[in-house]
Amino acid sequence: MKENSPATVFMSSDKEFDKKFAFVAYGLLILIILFSTYLHYYQPQVLNVPSNVDVSTWKNPSFEHTCIYGRMTEAEKAKIRSEGIPGNTIPEILFMEIFALFVAWLCFSHARKHYGIWMASCFLIGSFVFTGLQESAWILFGRFTGRSAMQGLGEAVYGTYWFTKGGLWFIETPVSVCLGWFYLAYSCVWIAGKAFTKKSLLWRAAVGGLIAMGLDLWTDPVVTSPELMSWVWATGDFIRVLGIPQTNFVGWFLLIFCFAFLWEWLPGWEEKWGRAKATNNFFLILVGMDIVVLVFQVPWCFILRSILVLAGVDHGLLIPQGW
């Protein structure tokens, strides 16, 4: 009777772990999504979910204290006040959800082919949770406290931001946004890795973050326009680029940069600790990194504000002027 080689036994144990990991991780994610979606629609008072129909009830920020308010004509403001958020229909939201799922499936299939099911799942679930926690933390912090990390120049800060549209929700972040973060992050990390194969991980992670930030630079002004209003930003940031607070772009870069590092370290961790321990450490460090990125925004905003004040700037900068 032929005995199994150590390599065969090792591969078999990895496959068993992958099955258990997928069952537990995807199962927990689905439960959180279902519970969050239930709260969002059927118990909106728990998380103070803003109304998409009556914008006069908005707080932290109010409709008048949003970035989009200053970009609207009087006719557009009147229409929003009377009709609510545009495009908030079931067919449009359903299309958005299906599109996000389809593109995410394409990227996951690519990742599975090139890196295996374990690495692909770590990227998908990791990026999903990473961005979902980060976004929801900022949203709920601003919503319940009416504060932000920054102190505005010449205008007060009222809360942070929130998403107005979504079918399924992860805490207070639409699942379509979490999936969008996954396929954008994966695409950027993949492109950076292929374009700079001989460069260091630091270089590749930075390039991936810059590509993602560049994509976000032209995407956000469109989806936050008066015609769509997929999410709403509070006024008060020191610098707004195309109507979007600079903290959004800084956050995008930092998240992609940090996530690329952690994910590319996974194979080395697996070799050192085994797949199970590497997975546990990956997600624990991921949550810790989420907290670090959140906390980083406080000194970043303080330093940036101080520089602008010393330079004689006494009001928020709009780039371009008048946007």
BELMOHU-V830194 format. One record per residue. RES is the residue in one small letter. SS is DSSP state (~ for helix, > for strand, _ for the rest). PSI is psi in radians with two decimals (999 if undefined). BURIAL is # if it has 24 or more other C-alpha atoms within 12 Angstrom, else .. Layout:
# BELMOHU-V830194
RES;SS;PSI;BURIAL + RES;SS;PSI;BURIAL
This chain:
# BELMOHU-V830194
m;_;2.22;. + k;_;2.25;. + e;_;2.62;. + n;_;2.44;. + s;_;2.78;. + p;~;-0.64;. + a;~;-0.69;. + t;~;-0.74;. + v;~;-0.71;. + f;~;-0.77;. + m;~;-0.66;. + s;~;-0.73;. + s;~;-0.61;. + d;~;-0.71;# + k;~;-0.68;. + e;~;-0.71;. + f;~;-0.73;. + d;~;-0.69;# + k;~;-0.80;. + k;~;-0.74;. + f;~;-0.82;# + a;~;-0.75;# + f;~;-0.82;. + v;~;-0.87;. + a;~;-0.88;# + y;~;-0.59;. + g;~;-0.82;. + l;~;-0.70;. + l;~;-0.75;# + i;~;-0.73;. + l;~;-0.75;. + i;~;-0.72;# + i;~;-0.79;# + l;~;-0.75;. + f;~;-0.74;. + s;~;-0.71;# + t;~;-0.71;# + y;~;-0.82;. + l;~;-0.76;. + h;~;-0.73;# + y;~;-0.64;# + y;~;-0.31;. + q;_;0.98;. + p;_;-0.39;. + q;_;-0.41;. + v;_;-0.78;. + l;_;0.25;# + n;_;0.82;# + v;_;2.14;# + p;_;2.60;# + s;_;2.42;# + n;_;-0.13;# + v;_;-0.77;. + d;_;1.66;. + v;~;-0.19;# + s;~;-0.28;. + t;~;-0.05;. + w;_;2.44;# + k;_;2.60;# + n;_;1.04;# + p;_;2.89;# + s;_;2.93;# + f;~;-0.69;# + e;~;-0.30;# + h;~;0.47;# + t;>;2.70;# + c;~;-0.62;# + i;~;-0.47;# + y;~;-0.75;# + g;~;-0.28;. + r;~;-0.10;# + m;_;2.63;# + t;_;2.91;. + e;~;-0.61;. + a;~;-0.70;. + e;~;-0.69;. + k;~;-0.75;# + a;~;-0.67;. + k;~;-0.74;. + i;~;-0.71;# + r;~;-0.59;# + s;~;-0.56;. + e;~;-0.29;. + g;_;-2.89;# + i;_;2.30;# + p;_;2.66;# + g;_;0.37;# + n;_;0.96;# + t;_;2.75;. + i;~;-0.81;. + p;~;-0.73;. + e;~;-0.73;. + i;~;-0.69;# + l;~;-0.74;. + f;~;-0.77;. + m;~;-0.74;# + e;~;-0.80;# + i;~;-0.72;. + f;~;-0.80;. + a;~;-0.75;# + l;~;-0.74;# + f;~;-0.86;. + v;~;-0.69;# + a;~;-0.68;# + w;~;-0.71;. + l;~;-0.80;. + c;~;-0.67;# + f;~;-0.71;# + s;~;-0.71;. + h;~;-0.80;. + a;~;-0.70;# + r;~;-0.68;. + k;~;-0.71;. + h;~;-0.45;. + y;~;-0.18;. + g;~;2.84;. + i;~;-0.62;# + w;~;-0.90;# + m;~;-0.69;# + a;~;-0.74;# + s;~;-0.68;# + c;~;-0.67;# + f;~;-0.82;# + l;~;-0.97;# + i;~;-0.72;# + g;~;-0.86;# + s;~;-0.64;# + f;~;-0.89;# + v;~;-0.69;# + f;~;-0.90;# + t;~;-0.65;# + g;~;-0.74;# + l;~;-0.75;# + q;~;-0.88;# + e;~;-0.83;# + s;~;-0.63;# + a;~;-0.79;# + w;~;-0.75;# + i;~;-0.90;# + l;~;-0.59;# + f;~;-0.85;# + g;~;-0.65;# + r;~;-0.73;# + f;~;-0.37;# + t;~;-0.39;. + g;_;0.31;# + r;_;2.92;# + s;_;-3.13;# + a;_;-0.37;# + m;_;2.87;# + q;_;2.00;# + g;_;2.76;# + l;_;1.83;# + g;_;-0.03;. + e;_;2.50;. + a;_;2.76;# + v;_;2.21;# + y;_;1.66;# + g;_;-2.82;# + t;_;-1.55;# + y;>;3.05;# + w;>;2.84;# + f;>;2.44;# + t;_;-0.36;# + k;_;2.48;# + g;_;2.60;# + g;_;-1.15;# + l;_;2.62;# + w;>;2.53;# + f;>;1.80;# + i;_;-1.90;# + e;_;0.47;# + t;>;2.23;# + p;>;2.46;# + v;~;-0.61;# + s;~;-0.58;# + v;~;-0.74;# + c;~;-0.74;# + l;~;-0.68;# + g;~;-0.68;# + w;~;-0.68;# + f;~;-0.93;# + y;~;-0.49;# + l;~;-0.77;# + a;~;-0.79;# + y;~;-0.77;# + s;~;-0.77;# + c;~;-0.74;# + v;~;-0.70;# + w;~;-0.82;# + i;~;-0.78;. + a;~;-0.69;# + g;~;-0.66;# + k;~;-0.62;. + a;~;-0.47;. + f;_;1.01;. + t;_;-0.50;. + k;_;-0.04;. + k;_;2.92;. + s;_;2.87;. + l;~;-0.65;# + l;~;-0.79;# + w;~;-0.84;. + r;~;-0.72;# + a;~;-0.69;# + a;~;-0.74;# + v;~;-0.75;# + g;~;-0.73;# + g;~;-0.68;# + l;~;-0.66;# + i;~;-0.79;# + a;~;-0.73;# + m;~;-0.66;# + g;~;-0.72;. + l;~;-0.74;. + d;~;-0.50;# + l;~;-0.62;# + w;~;-0.28;. + t;~;-0.85;. + d;~;-0.76;# + p;~;-0.49;# + v;~;-0.88;. + v;~;-0.26;# + t;_;0.14;# + s;_;2.85;# + p;_;-0.44;# + e;_;-0.40;. + l;_;-0.93;# + m;_;0.88;# + s;_;-0.48;# + w;>;2.83;# + v;>;2.26;# + w;>;2.54;# + a;>;2.62;# + t;_;2.99;# + g;_;-0.27;# + d;_;2.71;# + f;_;-0.67;# + i;>;2.24;# + r;>;2.16;# + v;>;2.04;# + l;_;0.63;# + g;_;0.03;# + i;>;2.28;# + p;>;2.44;# + q;~;-0.45;# + t;~;-0.48;# + n;~;-0.78;# + f;~;-0.64;# + v;~;-0.74;# + g;~;-0.73;# + w;~;-0.81;# + f;~;-0.84;# + l;~;-0.74;# + l;~;-0.82;# + i;~;-0.76;# + f;~;-0.88;# + c;~;-0.74;# + f;~;-0.69;# + a;~;-0.72;# + f;~;-0.93;# + l;~;-0.75;# + w;~;-0.69;# + e;~;-0.29;# + w;~;-0.23;# + l;~;-0.86;# + p;~;-0.70;# + g;~;-0.69;. + w;~;-0.67;. + e;~;-0.74;. + e;~;-0.61;. + k;~;-0.75;. + w;~;-0.25;. + g;_;2.79;. + r;~;-0.71;# + a;~;-0.87;# + k;~;-0.64;. + a;~;-0.69;# + t;~;-0.82;# + n;~;-0.80;. + n;~;-0.64;# + f;~;-0.84;# + f;~;-0.57;# + l;~;-0.79;. + i;~;-0.59;# + l;~;-0.78;# + v;~;-0.73;# + g;~;-0.67;. + m;~;-0.59;# + d;~;-0.78;# + i;~;-0.71;. + v;~;-0.79;. + v;~;-0.71;# + l;~;-0.82;# + v;~;-0.60;. + f;~;-0.57;. + q;~;-0.50;# + v;~;-0.99;. + p;~;-0.57;. + w;~;-0.82;. + c;~;-0.65;# + f;~;-0.78;. + i;~;-0.80;. + l;~;-0.74;# + r;~;-0.73;# + s;~;-0.71;. + i;~;-0.77;. + l;~;-0.69;. + v;~;-0.77;. + l;~;-0.50;. + a;_;-0.01;. + g;_;0.19;. + v;_;2.20;. + d;_;0.20;. + h;_;2.80;. + g;_;2.49;# + l;>;2.24;# + l;>;2.09;# + i;>;1.96;. + p;_;2.84;. + q;_;2.35;. + g;_;0.01;. + w;_;999;.
